[in-house]
Amino acid sequence: MSEITNKKQGKLIVFSAPSGSGKTTIVRHLLKQSELNLEFSISATSREKRGNEVDGKDYYYLSLKEFKNKIKNDEFLEWEEVYRDNFYGTLKTEIERIWAKGKHVIFDIDVSGGLRIKRKFPEQTIAIFVKPPDLNELVRRLKDRGEESEEKISMRVAKAPAELATAPLFDEIVLNANLDEALENAYRLVSEFIKE
């Protein structure tokens, strides 16, 4: 597997947050702004598909065995076992694919993965943490999605305080109390960063 080289590369824009903070909504909004020249980094996962998710669009769905083989073969830029036997990661080939098109890569990724990318590519990466107004709002948003069991929601909420504690490690924090303001702040941060 080729190591990602430092020839003509785009920027890496990382959005991380606890589940329910609104990072996916922000990333989807930014992807629609064609002047930013962004393409979404599709993560690989060993978890089951949810609802209308599509393989190769929402995630690359791999079996647990396939995922572990790719870890062994050093095919990931970063990966993590987020919940037991639920692995998520970024394939090196995904970044190469996007850079080959002359685009910048945007990530919607958990906090550990986001910080690992920042450490590997400190100059090329802006790491943005999306902060919910408070934990109660986070719980409400997760329940409103109606996609997961109470048990899954409880697992996500239990992780949130530790994830929120990582916010100071990120380059920027976008508070998502008012969505329009959060979208505006995120757009400004990204557009300034890619002009550098």
PyMOL commands that place a pseudoatom at each C-alpha (Angstrom):
pseudoatom trace, name=CA, resn=MET, resi=1, chain=A, elem=C, hetatm=0, pos=[0.000, 0.000, 0.000]
pseudoatom trace, name=CA, resn=SER, resi=2, chain=A, elem=C, hetatm=0, pos=[1.472, 3.337, -0.961]
pseudoatom trace, name=CA, resn=GLU, resi=3, chain=A, elem=C, hetatm=0, pos=[2.070, 5.780, 1.855]
pseudoatom trace, name=CA, resn=ILE, resi=4, chain=A, elem=C, hetatm=0, pos=[0.270, 9.073, 1.236]
pseudoatom trace, name=CA, resn=THR, resi=5, chain=A, elem=C, hetatm=0, pos=[2.871, 11.314, -0.360]
pseudoatom trace, name=CA, resn=ASN, resi=6, chain=A, elem=C, hetatm=0, pos=[3.392, 15.020, 0.066]
pseudoatom trace, name=CA, resn=LYS, resi=7, chain=A, elem=C, hetatm=0, pos=[3.168, 16.067, -3.579]
pseudoatom trace, name=CA, resn=LYS, resi=8, chain=A, elem=C, hetatm=0, pos=[0.342, 18.383, -4.682]
pseudoatom trace, name=CA, resn=GLN, resi=9, chain=A, elem=C, hetatm=0, pos=[-2.261, 17.799, -2.043]
pseudoatom trace, name=CA, resn=GLY, resi=10, chain=A, elem=C, hetatm=0, pos=[-5.386, 19.511, -0.958]
pseudoatom trace, name=CA, resn=LYS, resi=11, chain=A, elem=C, hetatm=0, pos=[-6.285, 20.484, 2.572]
pseudoatom trace, name=CA, resn=LEU, resi=12, chain=A, elem=C, hetatm=0, pos=[-7.916, 18.271, 5.171]
pseudoatom trace, name=CA, resn=ILE, resi=13, chain=A, elem=C, hetatm=0, pos=[-10.947, 19.697, 6.961]
pseudoatom trace, name=CA, resn=VAL, resi=14, chain=A, elem=C, hetatm=0, pos=[-11.955, 17.719, 10.028]
pseudoatom trace, name=CA, resn=PHE, resi=15, chain=A, elem=C, hetatm=0, pos=[-15.299, 18.096, 11.800]
pseudoatom trace, name=CA, resn=SER, resi=16, chain=A, elem=C, hetatm=0, pos=[-15.624, 16.172, 15.061]
pseudoatom trace, name=CA, resn=ALA, resi=17, chain=A, elem=C, hetatm=0, pos=[-18.177, 16.211, 17.863]
pseudoatom trace, name=CA, resn=PRO, resi=18, chain=A, elem=C, hetatm=0, pos=[-20.241, 14.007, 20.117]
pseudoatom trace, name=CA, resn=SER, resi=19, chain=A, elem=C, hetatm=0, pos=[-23.147, 12.298, 18.285]
pseudoatom trace, name=CA, resn=GLY, resi=20, chain=A, elem=C, hetatm=0, pos=[-26.075, 14.684, 17.970]
pseudoatom trace, name=CA, resn=SER, resi=21, chain=A, elem=C, hetatm=0, pos=[-24.030, 17.895, 17.910]
pseudoatom trace, name=CA, resn=GLY, resi=22, chain=A, elem=C, hetatm=0, pos=[-24.945, 18.663, 14.306]
pseudoatom trace, name=CA, resn=LYS, resi=23, chain=A, elem=C, hetatm=0, pos=[-21.592, 18.028, 12.624]
pseudoatom trace, name=CA, resn=THR, resi=24, chain=A, elem=C, hetatm=0, pos=[-23.164, 15.992, 9.813]
pseudoatom trace, name=CA, resn=THR, resi=25, chain=A, elem=C, hetatm=0, pos=[-25.638, 18.795, 9.043]
pseudoatom trace, name=CA, resn=ILE, resi=26, chain=A, elem=C, hetatm=0, pos=[-22.755, 21.296, 8.922]
pseudoatom trace, name=CA, resn=VAL, resi=27, chain=A, elem=C, hetatm=0, pos=[-20.605, 19.064, 6.695]
pseudoatom trace, name=CA, resn=ARG, resi=28, chain=A, elem=C, hetatm=0, pos=[-23.505, 18.466, 4.274]
pseudoatom trace, name=CA, resn=HIS, resi=29, chain=A, elem=C, hetatm=0, pos=[-24.072, 22.229, 4.046]
pseudoatom trace, name=CA, resn=LEU, resi=30, chain=A, elem=C, hetatm=0, pos=[-20.396, 22.906, 3.292]
pseudoatom trace, name=CA, resn=LEU, resi=31, chain=A, elem=C, hetatm=0, pos=[-20.315, 20.200, 0.610]
pseudoatom trace, name=CA, resn=LYS, resi=32, chain=A, elem=C, hetatm=0, pos=[-23.038, 22.102, -1.275]
pseudoatom trace, name=CA, resn=GLN, resi=33, chain=A, elem=C, hetatm=0, pos=[-20.819, 25.221, -1.493]
pseudoatom trace, name=CA, resn=SER, resi=34, chain=A, elem=C, hetatm=0, pos=[-19.070, 24.445, -4.794]
pseudoatom trace, name=CA, resn=GLU, resi=35, chain=A, elem=C, hetatm=0, pos=[-16.567, 27.308, -4.421]
pseudoatom trace, name=CA, resn=LEU, resi=36, chain=A, elem=C, hetatm=0, pos=[-14.990, 25.460, -1.466]
pseudoatom trace, name=CA, resn=ASN, resi=37, chain=A, elem=C, hetatm=0, pos=[-14.037, 22.537, -3.775]
pseudoatom trace, name=CA, resn=LEU, resi=38, chain=A, elem=C, hetatm=0, pos=[-14.672, 19.923, -1.067]
pseudoatom trace, name=CA, resn=GLU, resi=39, chain=A, elem=C, hetatm=0, pos=[-15.301, 16.218, -1.286]
pseudoatom trace, name=CA, resn=PHE, resi=40, chain=A, elem=C, hetatm=0, pos=[-16.513, 14.033, 1.550]
pseudoatom trace, name=CA, resn=SER, resi=41, chain=A, elem=C, hetatm=0, pos=[-14.171, 11.410, 2.938]
pseudoatom trace, name=CA, resn=ILE, resi=42, chain=A, elem=C, hetatm=0, pos=[-16.281, 8.277, 3.146]
pseudoatom trace, name=CA, resn=SER, resi=43, chain=A, elem=C, hetatm=0, pos=[-15.296, 6.313, 6.242]
pseudoatom trace, name=CA, resn=ALA, resi=44, chain=A, elem=C, hetatm=0, pos=[-15.155, 2.552, 6.413]
pseudoatom trace, name=CA, resn=THR, resi=45, chain=A, elem=C, hetatm=0, pos=[-17.119, 0.829, 9.167]
pseudoatom trace, name=CA, resn=SER, resi=46, chain=A, elem=C, hetatm=0, pos=[-17.839, -2.646, 10.424]
pseudoatom trace, name=CA, resn=ARG, resi=47, chain=A, elem=C, hetatm=0, pos=[-21.274, -1.641, 11.733]
pseudoatom trace, name=CA, resn=GLU, resi=48, chain=A, elem=C, hetatm=0, pos=[-24.556, -2.547, 10.055]
pseudoatom trace, name=CA, resn=LYS, resi=49, chain=A, elem=C, hetatm=0, pos=[-26.248, -0.132, 7.658]
pseudoatom trace, name=CA, resn=ARG, resi=50, chain=A, elem=C, hetatm=0, pos=[-28.949, 2.111, 9.147]
pseudoatom trace, name=CA, resn=GLY, resi=51, chain=A, elem=C, hetatm=0, pos=[-32.143, 3.109, 7.385]
pseudoatom trace, name=CA, resn=ASN, resi=52, chain=A, elem=C, hetatm=0, pos=[-31.496, 4.292, 3.820]
pseudoatom trace, name=CA, resn=GLU, resi=53, chain=A, elem=C, hetatm=0, pos=[-27.702, 4.327, 4.045]
pseudoatom trace, name=CA, resn=VAL, resi=54, chain=A, elem=C, hetatm=0, pos=[-25.856, 3.341, 0.877]
pseudoatom trace, name=CA, resn=ASP, resi=55, chain=A, elem=C, hetatm=0, pos=[-22.543, 1.476, 0.623]
pseudoatom trace, name=CA, resn=GLY, resi=56, chain=A, elem=C, hetatm=0, pos=[-19.890, 3.678, -0.997]
pseudoatom trace, name=CA, resn=LYS, resi=57, chain=A, elem=C, hetatm=0, pos=[-21.914, 6.846, -0.288]
pseudoatom trace, name=CA, resn=ASP, resi=58, chain=A, elem=C, hetatm=0, pos=[-22.527, 6.945, 3.479]
pseudoatom trace, name=CA, resn=TYR, resi=59, chain=A, elem=C, hetatm=0, pos=[-19.802, 4.453, 4.437]
pseudoatom trace, name=CA, resn=TYR, resi=60, chain=A, elem=C, hetatm=0, pos=[-17.775, 1.633, 2.997]
pseudoatom trace, name=CA, resn=TYR, resi=61, chain=A, elem=C, hetatm=0, pos=[-19.379, -1.266, 4.864]
pseudoatom trace, name=CA, resn=LEU, resi=62, chain=A, elem=C, hetatm=0, pos=[-16.854, -3.981, 5.671]
pseudoatom trace, name=CA, resn=SER, resi=63, chain=A, elem=C, hetatm=0, pos=[-17.234, -7.195, 7.611]
pseudoatom trace, name=CA, resn=LEU, resi=64, chain=A, elem=C, hetatm=0, pos=[-15.386, -7.308, 10.931]
pseudoatom trace, name=CA, resn=LYS, resi=65, chain=A, elem=C, hetatm=0, pos=[-12.874, -9.700, 9.332]
pseudoatom trace, name=CA, resn=GLU, resi=66, chain=A, elem=C, hetatm=0, pos=[-12.292, -7.412, 6.310]
pseudoatom trace, name=CA, resn=PHE, resi=67, chain=A, elem=C, hetatm=0, pos=[-11.817, -4.421, 8.595]
pseudoatom trace, name=CA, resn=LYS, resi=68, chain=A, elem=C, hetatm=0, pos=[-9.281, -6.226, 10.776]
pseudoatom trace, name=CA, resn=ASN, resi=69, chain=A, elem=C, hetatm=0, pos=[-7.372, -7.394, 7.674]
pseudoatom trace, name=CA, resn=LYS, resi=70, chain=A, elem=C, hetatm=0, pos=[-7.106, -3.818, 6.430]
pseudoatom trace, name=CA, resn=ILE, resi=71, chain=A, elem=C, hetatm=0, pos=[-5.786, -2.743, 9.862]
pseudoatom trace, name=CA, resn=LYS, resi=72, chain=A, elem=C, hetatm=0, pos=[-3.183, -5.510, 9.664]
pseudoatom trace, name=CA, resn=ASN, resi=73, chain=A, elem=C, hetatm=0, pos=[-2.189, -4.380, 6.143]
pseudoatom trace, name=CA, resn=ASP, resi=74, chain=A, elem=C, hetatm=0, pos=[-1.807, -0.717, 7.266]
pseudoatom trace, name=CA, resn=GLU, resi=75, chain=A, elem=C, hetatm=0, pos=[-4.496, 0.472, 4.850]
pseudoatom trace, name=CA, resn=PHE, resi=76, chain=A, elem=C, hetatm=0, pos=[-5.980, 3.064, 7.229]
pseudoatom trace, name=CA, resn=LEU, resi=77, chain=A, elem=C, hetatm=0, pos=[-4.929, 6.652, 7.836]
pseudoatom trace, name=CA, resn=GLU, resi=78, chain=A, elem=C, hetatm=0, pos=[-6.714, 6.289, 11.179]
pseudoatom trace, name=CA, resn=TRP, resi=79, chain=A, elem=C, hetatm=0, pos=[-9.141, 3.817, 12.717]
pseudoatom trace, name=CA, resn=GLU, resi=80, chain=A, elem=C, hetatm=0, pos=[-10.828, 3.148, 16.008]
pseudoatom trace, name=CA, resn=GLU, resi=81, chain=A, elem=C, hetatm=0, pos=[-13.064, 0.611, 17.700]
pseudoatom trace, name=CA, resn=VAL, resi=82, chain=A, elem=C, hetatm=0, pos=[-15.753, 3.115, 18.721]
pseudoatom trace, name=CA, resn=TYR, resi=83, chain=A, elem=C, hetatm=0, pos=[-17.995, 0.532, 20.363]
pseudoatom trace, name=CA, resn=ARG, resi=84, chain=A, elem=C, hetatm=0, pos=[-17.291, -3.181, 20.808]
pseudoatom trace, name=CA, resn=ASP, resi=85, chain=A, elem=C, hetatm=0, pos=[-16.800, -4.724, 17.317]
pseudoatom trace, name=CA, resn=ASN, resi=86, chain=A, elem=C, hetatm=0, pos=[-17.928, -1.419, 15.744]
pseudoatom trace, name=CA, resn=PHE, resi=87, chain=A, elem=C, hetatm=0, pos=[-14.860, -0.163, 13.923]
pseudoatom trace, name=CA, resn=TYR, resi=88, chain=A, elem=C, hetatm=0, pos=[-14.614, 3.072, 11.956]
pseudoatom trace, name=CA, resn=GLY, resi=89, chain=A, elem=C, hetatm=0, pos=[-11.670, 4.295, 9.936]
pseudoatom trace, name=CA, resn=THR, resi=90, chain=A, elem=C, hetatm=0, pos=[-10.364, 6.336, 7.022]
pseudoatom trace, name=CA, resn=LEU, resi=91, chain=A, elem=C, hetatm=0, pos=[-8.792, 4.371, 4.194]
pseudoatom trace, name=CA, resn=LYS, resi=92, chain=A, elem=C, hetatm=0, pos=[-5.619, 5.910, 2.742]
pseudoatom trace, name=CA, resn=THR, resi=93, chain=A, elem=C, hetatm=0, pos=[-6.991, 5.208, -0.748]
pseudoatom trace, name=CA, resn=GLU, resi=94, chain=A, elem=C, hetatm=0, pos=[-9.957, 7.481, 0.022]
pseudoatom trace, name=CA, resn=ILE, resi=95, chain=A, elem=C, hetatm=0, pos=[-7.720, 10.516, 0.619]
pseudoatom trace, name=CA, resn=GLU, resi=96, chain=A, elem=C, hetatm=0, pos=[-5.642, 9.703, -2.470]
pseudoatom trace, name=CA, resn=ARG, resi=97, chain=A, elem=C, hetatm=0, pos=[-8.839, 9.390, -4.547]
pseudoatom trace, name=CA, resn=ILE, resi=98, chain=A, elem=C, hetatm=0, pos=[-10.050, 12.858, -3.520]
pseudoatom trace, name=CA, resn=TRP, resi=99, chain=A, elem=C, hetatm=0, pos=[-6.657, 14.576, -3.846]
pseudoatom trace, name=CA, resn=ALA, resi=100, chain=A, elem=C, hetatm=0, pos=[-6.264, 13.055, -7.327]
pseudoatom trace, name=CA, resn=LYS, resi=101, chain=A, elem=C, hetatm=0, pos=[-9.362, 15.058, -8.322]
pseudoatom trace, name=CA, resn=GLY, resi=102, chain=A, elem=C, hetatm=0, pos=[-7.709, 18.266, -7.062]
pseudoatom trace, name=CA, resn=LYS, resi=103, chain=A, elem=C, hetatm=0, pos=[-10.180, 18.653, -4.199]
pseudoatom trace, name=CA, resn=HIS, resi=104, chain=A, elem=C, hetatm=0, pos=[-9.947, 19.267, -0.451]
pseudoatom trace, name=CA, resn=VAL, resi=105, chain=A, elem=C, hetatm=0, pos=[-11.056, 16.457, 1.861]
pseudoatom trace, name=CA, resn=ILE, resi=106, chain=A, elem=C, hetatm=0, pos=[-13.780, 17.060, 4.451]
pseudoatom trace, name=CA, resn=PHE, resi=107, chain=A, elem=C, hetatm=0, pos=[-14.292, 14.616, 7.325]
pseudoatom trace, name=CA, resn=ASP, resi=108, chain=A, elem=C, hetatm=0, pos=[-17.260, 13.951, 9.596]
pseudoatom trace, name=CA, resn=ILE, resi=109, chain=A, elem=C, hetatm=0, pos=[-15.400, 11.887, 12.148]
pseudoatom trace, name=CA, resn=ASP, resi=110, chain=A, elem=C, hetatm=0, pos=[-15.192, 11.016, 15.849]
pseudoatom trace, name=CA, resn=VAL, resi=111, chain=A, elem=C, hetatm=0, pos=[-12.879, 13.098, 18.058]
pseudoatom trace, name=CA, resn=SER, resi=112, chain=A, elem=C, hetatm=0, pos=[-10.066, 10.527, 18.326]
pseudoatom trace, name=CA, resn=GLY, resi=113, chain=A, elem=C, hetatm=0, pos=[-9.903, 10.025, 14.573]
pseudoatom trace, name=CA, resn=GLY, resi=114, chain=A, elem=C, hetatm=0, pos=[-10.023, 13.769, 13.949]
pseudoatom trace, name=CA, resn=LEU, resi=115, chain=A, elem=C, hetatm=0, pos=[-7.123, 14.426, 16.309]
pseudoatom trace, name=CA, resn=ARG, resi=116, chain=A, elem=C, hetatm=0, pos=[-5.085, 11.586, 14.762]
pseudoatom trace, name=CA, resn=ILE, resi=117, chain=A, elem=C, hetatm=0, pos=[-5.459, 13.129, 11.295]
pseudoatom trace, name=CA, resn=LYS, resi=118, chain=A, elem=C, hetatm=0, pos=[-4.409, 16.519, 12.697]
pseudoatom trace, name=CA, resn=ARG, resi=119, chain=A, elem=C, hetatm=0, pos=[-1.296, 14.935, 14.251]
pseudoatom trace, name=CA, resn=LYS, resi=120, chain=A, elem=C, hetatm=0, pos=[-0.344, 13.191, 10.988]
pseudoatom trace, name=CA, resn=PHE, resi=121, chain=A, elem=C, hetatm=0, pos=[-0.900, 16.263, 8.787]
pseudoatom trace, name=CA, resn=PRO, resi=122, chain=A, elem=C, hetatm=0, pos=[-0.523, 19.261, 11.136]
pseudoatom trace, name=CA, resn=GLU, resi=123, chain=A, elem=C, hetatm=0, pos=[0.011, 21.887, 8.409]
pseudoatom trace, name=CA, resn=GLN, resi=124, chain=A, elem=C, hetatm=0, pos=[-2.642, 20.666, 5.992]
pseudoatom trace, name=CA, resn=THR, resi=125, chain=A, elem=C, hetatm=0, pos=[-5.425, 20.075, 8.507]
pseudoatom trace, name=CA, resn=ILE, resi=126, chain=A, elem=C, hetatm=0, pos=[-7.907, 22.298, 10.265]
pseudoatom trace, name=CA, resn=ALA, resi=127, chain=A, elem=C, hetatm=0, pos=[-9.654, 20.416, 13.064]
pseudoatom trace, name=CA, resn=ILE, resi=128, chain=A, elem=C, hetatm=0, pos=[-13.019, 21.909, 14.019]
pseudoatom trace, name=CA, resn=PHE, resi=129, chain=A, elem=C, hetatm=0, pos=[-15.005, 20.769, 17.045]
pseudoatom trace, name=CA, resn=VAL, resi=130, chain=A, elem=C, hetatm=0, pos=[-18.782, 21.185, 16.908]
pseudoatom trace, name=CA, resn=LYS, resi=131, chain=A, elem=C, hetatm=0, pos=[-20.105, 21.840, 20.385]
pseudoatom trace, name=CA, resn=PRO, resi=132, chain=A, elem=C, hetatm=0, pos=[-23.750, 21.321, 21.371]
pseudoatom trace, name=CA, resn=PRO, resi=133, chain=A, elem=C, hetatm=0, pos=[-25.315, 23.926, 23.686]
pseudoatom trace, name=CA, resn=ASP, resi=134, chain=A, elem=C, hetatm=0, pos=[-25.545, 21.312, 26.485]
pseudoatom trace, name=CA, resn=LEU, resi=135, chain=A, elem=C, hetatm=0, pos=[-25.992, 17.596, 27.190]
pseudoatom trace, name=CA, resn=ASN, resi=136, chain=A, elem=C, hetatm=0, pos=[-29.794, 17.820, 27.471]
pseudoatom trace, name=CA, resn=GLU, resi=137, chain=A, elem=C, hetatm=0, pos=[-29.993, 19.216, 23.947]
pseudoatom trace, name=CA, resn=LEU, resi=138, chain=A, elem=C, hetatm=0, pos=[-27.695, 16.425, 22.766]
pseudoatom trace, name=CA, resn=VAL, resi=139, chain=A, elem=C, hetatm=0, pos=[-30.034, 13.787, 24.229]
pseudoatom trace, name=CA, resn=ARG, resi=140, chain=A, elem=C, hetatm=0, pos=[-33.059, 15.488, 22.668]
pseudoatom trace, name=CA, resn=ARG, resi=141, chain=A, elem=C, hetatm=0, pos=[-31.424, 15.543, 19.210]
pseudoatom trace, name=CA, resn=LEU, resi=142, chain=A, elem=C, hetatm=0, pos=[-30.407, 11.890, 19.425]
pseudoatom trace, name=CA, resn=LYS, resi=143, chain=A, elem=C, hetatm=0, pos=[-33.958, 10.880, 20.408]
pseudoatom trace, name=CA, resn=ASP, resi=144, chain=A, elem=C, hetatm=0, pos=[-35.473, 13.067, 17.660]
pseudoatom trace, name=CA, resn=ARG, resi=145, chain=A, elem=C, hetatm=0, pos=[-33.473, 11.161, 15.040]
pseudoatom trace, name=CA, resn=GLY, resi=146, chain=A, elem=C, hetatm=0, pos=[-35.524, 8.083, 15.920]
pseudoatom trace, name=CA, resn=GLU, resi=147, chain=A, elem=C, hetatm=0, pos=[-32.807, 5.840, 14.473]
pseudoatom trace, name=CA, resn=GLU, resi=148, chain=A, elem=C, hetatm=0, pos=[-31.453, 4.100, 17.528]
pseudoatom trace, name=CA, resn=SER, resi=149, chain=A, elem=C, hetatm=0, pos=[-32.511, 2.202, 20.624]
pseudoatom trace, name=CA, resn=GLU, resi=150, chain=A, elem=C, hetatm=0, pos=[-32.504, 3.809, 24.071]
pseudoatom trace, name=CA, resn=GLU, resi=151, chain=A, elem=C, hetatm=0, pos=[-29.483, 1.645, 24.867]
pseudoatom trace, name=CA, resn=LYS, resi=152, chain=A, elem=C, hetatm=0, pos=[-27.498, 2.987, 21.881]
pseudoatom trace, name=CA, resn=ILE, resi=153, chain=A, elem=C, hetatm=0, pos=[-28.489, 6.555, 22.765]
pseudoatom trace, name=CA, resn=SER, resi=154, chain=A, elem=C, hetatm=0, pos=[-27.348, 5.983, 26.359]
pseudoatom trace, name=CA, resn=MET, resi=155, chain=A, elem=C, hetatm=0, pos=[-23.979, 4.681, 25.077]
pseudoatom trace, name=CA, resn=ARG, resi=156, chain=A, elem=C, hetatm=0, pos=[-23.552, 7.797, 22.925]
pseudoatom trace, name=CA, resn=VAL, resi=157, chain=A, elem=C, hetatm=0, pos=[-24.529, 10.140, 25.765]
pseudoatom trace, name=CA, resn=ALA, resi=158, chain=A, elem=C, hetatm=0, pos=[-22.144, 8.344, 28.155]
pseudoatom trace, name=CA, resn=LYS, resi=159, chain=A, elem=C, hetatm=0, pos=[-19.261, 9.102, 25.773]
pseudoatom trace, name=CA, resn=ALA, resi=160, chain=A, elem=C, hetatm=0, pos=[-20.192, 12.767, 25.325]
pseudoatom trace, name=CA, resn=PRO, resi=161, chain=A, elem=C, hetatm=0, pos=[-18.492, 14.278, 28.440]
pseudoatom trace, name=CA, resn=ALA, resi=162, chain=A, elem=C, hetatm=0, pos=[-15.126, 12.730, 27.505]
pseudoatom trace, name=CA, resn=GLU, resi=163, chain=A, elem=C, hetatm=0, pos=[-15.565, 13.889, 23.898]
pseudoatom trace, name=CA, resn=LEU, resi=164, chain=A, elem=C, hetatm=0, pos=[-16.521, 17.411, 25.014]
pseudoatom trace, name=CA, resn=ALA, resi=165, chain=A, elem=C, hetatm=0, pos=[-13.367, 17.513, 27.154]
pseudoatom trace, name=CA, resn=THR, resi=166, chain=A, elem=C, hetatm=0, pos=[-11.248, 17.184, 23.970]
pseudoatom trace, name=CA, resn=ALA, resi=167, chain=A, elem=C, hetatm=0, pos=[-12.635, 20.423, 22.471]
pseudoatom trace, name=CA, resn=PRO, resi=168, chain=A, elem=C, hetatm=0, pos=[-9.581, 22.540, 23.515]
pseudoatom trace, name=CA, resn=LEU, resi=169, chain=A, elem=C, hetatm=0, pos=[-7.314, 20.211, 21.505]
pseudoatom trace, name=CA, resn=PHE, resi=170, chain=A, elem=C, hetatm=0, pos=[-8.999, 21.304, 18.264]
pseudoatom trace, name=CA, resn=ASP, resi=171, chain=A, elem=C, hetatm=0, pos=[-7.994, 24.333, 16.177]
pseudoatom trace, name=CA, resn=GLU, resi=172, chain=A, elem=C, hetatm=0, pos=[-11.473, 25.844, 16.334]
pseudoatom trace, name=CA, resn=ILE, resi=173, chain=A, elem=C, hetatm=0, pos=[-14.754, 25.331, 18.173]
pseudoatom trace, name=CA, resn=VAL, resi=174, chain=A, elem=C, hetatm=0, pos=[-18.120, 26.004, 16.524]
pseudoatom trace, name=CA, resn=LEU, resi=175, chain=A, elem=C, hetatm=0, pos=[-20.992, 26.261, 18.991]
pseudoatom trace, name=CA, resn=ASN, resi=176, chain=A, elem=C, hetatm=0, pos=[-24.151, 24.811, 17.471]
pseudoatom trace, name=CA, resn=ALA, resi=177, chain=A, elem=C, hetatm=0, pos=[-26.868, 26.489, 19.543]
pseudoatom trace, name=CA, resn=ASN, resi=178, chain=A, elem=C, hetatm=0, pos=[-28.246, 28.335, 16.498]
pseudoatom trace, name=CA, resn=LEU, resi=179, chain=A, elem=C, hetatm=0, pos=[-27.812, 26.329, 13.284]
pseudoatom trace, name=CA, resn=ASP, resi=180, chain=A, elem=C, hetatm=0, pos=[-27.621, 29.325, 10.921]
pseudoatom trace, name=CA, resn=GLU, resi=181, chain=A, elem=C, hetatm=0, pos=[-24.843, 30.888, 12.992]
pseudoatom trace, name=CA, resn=ALA, resi=182, chain=A, elem=C, hetatm=0, pos=[-22.997, 27.566, 13.224]
pseudoatom trace, name=CA, resn=LEU, resi=183, chain=A, elem=C, hetatm=0, pos=[-23.186, 27.122, 9.436]
pseudoatom trace, name=CA, resn=GLU, resi=184, chain=A, elem=C, hetatm=0, pos=[-21.915, 30.667, 8.891]
pseudoatom trace, name=CA, resn=ASN, resi=185, chain=A, elem=C, hetatm=0, pos=[-18.995, 30.206, 11.318]
pseudoatom trace, name=CA, resn=ALA, resi=186, chain=A, elem=C, hetatm=0, pos=[-18.044, 26.859, 9.810]
pseudoatom trace, name=CA, resn=TYR, resi=187, chain=A, elem=C, hetatm=0, pos=[-18.132, 28.313, 6.289]
pseudoatom trace, name=CA, resn=ARG, resi=188, chain=A, elem=C, hetatm=0, pos=[-15.916, 31.240, 7.301]
pseudoatom trace, name=CA, resn=LEU, resi=189, chain=A, elem=C, hetatm=0, pos=[-13.349, 28.981, 9.018]
pseudoatom trace, name=CA, resn=VAL, resi=190, chain=A, elem=C, hetatm=0, pos=[-13.130, 26.600, 6.067]
pseudoatom trace, name=CA, resn=SER, resi=191, chain=A, elem=C, hetatm=0, pos=[-12.993, 29.253, 3.365]
pseudoatom trace, name=CA, resn=GLU, resi=192, chain=A, elem=C, hetatm=0, pos=[-10.229, 31.158, 5.194]
pseudoatom trace, name=CA, resn=PHE, resi=193, chain=A, elem=C, hetatm=0, pos=[-8.246, 27.959, 5.754]
pseudoatom trace, name=CA, resn=ILE, resi=194, chain=A, elem=C, hetatm=0, pos=[-8.316, 26.776, 2.141]
pseudoatom trace, name=CA, resn=LYS, resi=195, chain=A, elem=C, hetatm=0, pos=[-7.145, 30.220, 0.933]
pseudoatom trace, name=CA, resn=GLU, resi=196, chain=A, elem=C, hetatm=0, pos=[-3.974, 30.029, 3.063]
for i in range(1, 196): cmd.bond("trace and resi %d" % i, "trace and resi %d" % (i + 1))
show_as sticks, trace
zoom trace
